[in-house]
Amino acid sequence: MKDKKVLTEELINERLEALGFGEKQSSNEEEIMESVLNHYNVQFNDNWGEKGIDFYIYEENTADGYSVYVATNDPRRISVCENVHYYSSGIEEALVDAIKYSNGYPEEKFTIYAADIEPEIIEGAMETLFNYLKLRFEVEVTNNLKNEGYESK
């Protein structure tokens, strides 16, 4: 009689860790960032004048002294309605979207200018993207294991 191949959480996690999205990585901020940036082929840059920057996020002050956040692919053409955010959660969401939809850069890095942004904004965006990818890969890994003959208990 042939032994049954059992699909376990440990096996799924082992495969997820090989992809960079397992339990080991999910408890380490540096590994979360590394996994997300490597997956999307993204890098951060803090030099405004450097060529090749694809997306900009930065904090700006209004004429009457309020802080706002700007997220744009072209800092010469800012739309107040679309690119300016009063709350940091809006800029975090804009950063997530910019990274998530940067897939057009398979050979070149998608470069994001992000100087003077609170680290919590970038960390929050990385965590959101990590969790999104982890769920996506978990489904993919589970389906692959089932195709390899593994069965649920």
C-alpha positions in Angstrom: 0.0 0.0 0.0 1.3 3.4 -0.9 1.8 6.0 1.9 -0.5 8.9 1.8 1.2 12.3 1.4 -0.3 14.6 4.0 -0.6 18.4 3.4 0.5 20.1 6.7 0.9 23.7 7.8 4.6 22.9 8.4 5.0 21.8 4.8 3.2 24.9 3.5 5.3 27.2 5.8 8.5 25.5 4.6 7.6 26.3 1.0 6.6 29.8 1.9 9.9 30.4 3.7 11.7 29.3 0.6 9.9 32.0 -1.3 10.6 34.6 1.4 7.1 34.8 2.9 7.0 32.3 5.7 6.7 32.6 9.5 10.4 33.2 9.9 10.3 36.2 7.7 7.0 37.6 9.0 8.5 38.2 12.5 11.4 40.3 11.2 10.9 43.9 9.8 14.1 43.7 7.8 13.2 40.4 6.2 9.7 41.7 5.5 11.1 44.7 3.7 13.7 42.6 1.8 11.1 40.0 0.7 8.7 42.7 -0.6 11.4 44.8 -2.3 12.9 41.8 -4.0 9.6 40.5 -5.2 8.5 43.8 -6.8 12.1 44.8 -7.8 11.8 48.0 -5.9 14.4 50.2 -4.2 14.2 53.4 -2.2 16.3 56.5 -2.9 16.7 59.7 -0.8 18.4 61.8 -3.5 15.8 64.1 -5.1 17.9 65.1 -8.1 18.9 61.7 -9.2 17.7 60.5 -12.5 15.6 57.4 -12.7 13.2 58.0 -9.9 9.8 56.6 -10.7 7.7 57.6 -7.7 8.0 60.3 -5.1 6.6 60.4 -1.6 7.4 63.3 0.7 6.1 65.6 3.4 5.5 69.2 2.5 4.2 72.2 4.5 1.3 74.3 3.4 1.4 78.1 3.4 -0.3 78.2 6.8 2.0 75.7 8.4 0.2 72.3 8.1 2.0 69.2 7.1 0.7 67.3 4.1 2.1 64.3 2.2 2.6 64.1 -1.5 2.6 60.9 -3.6 3.2 61.3 -7.3 5.2 59.9 -10.2 5.8 63.5 -11.5 6.6 66.1 -8.9 6.4 68.9 -11.5 2.7 68.2 -12.0 1.0 67.8 -8.6 -2.8 67.4 -8.5 -4.0 68.5 -5.1 -7.0 66.2 -5.4 -5.1 63.1 -6.4 -1.5 63.5 -5.0 -1.8 65.4 -1.7 -2.8 63.6 1.5 -3.6 65.2 4.8 -3.2 61.9 6.8 -0.2 59.5 6.8 -2.6 56.6 6.2 -3.3 58.0 2.7 0.3 58.2 1.8 0.9 54.6 3.1 -1.9 53.4 0.8 -0.5 55.4 -2.1 2.9 53.8 -1.5 1.3 50.3 -1.4 -0.4 50.9 -4.7 2.7 52.3 -6.3 4.7 49.3 -5.4 2.0 46.8 -6.1 1.4 48.1 -9.6 5.1 48.6 -10.5 5.3 45.3 -12.2 6.4 46.9 -15.5 10.0 47.0 -14.2 11.3 43.4 -14.5 14.8 44.3 -15.6 15.2 47.7 -13.9 14.5 48.6 -10.4 11.4 50.7 -9.7 12.9 53.5 -7.7 11.0 55.5 -5.0 12.1 58.7 -3.5 11.2 58.6 0.1 13.3 61.0 2.2 12.0 62.5 5.4 9.0 60.1 5.6 8.2 58.7 8.9 9.6 55.1 9.1 6.2 53.8 10.3 4.7 54.7 6.9 7.2 52.6 5.0 7.1 49.8 7.6 3.3 49.8 7.4 3.3 49.6 3.6 5.8 46.8 3.7 3.8 44.8 6.2 0.6 45.3 4.1 2.4 44.1 1.0 4.0 41.2 2.8 0.7 40.0 4.1 -0.9 40.4 0.7 1.8 38.4 -1.0 1.9 35.8 1.8 -1.8 35.0 1.3 -1.3 34.9 -2.5 1.7 32.5 -2.2 -0.1 30.4 0.4 -2.9 29.6 -2.1 -0.3 29.0 -4.8 1.8 26.7 -2.6 -1.2 24.8 -1.4 -2.4 24.2 -4.9 1.0 23.1 -6.1 1.3 20.6 -3.2 -2.2 19.2 -4.0 -1.0 18.8 -7.6 2.0 16.9 -6.3 -0.4 14.4 -4.6 -0.6 15.9 -1.1 -4.0 15.6 0.6 -5.5 17.4 3.5 -5.8 15.4 6.8 
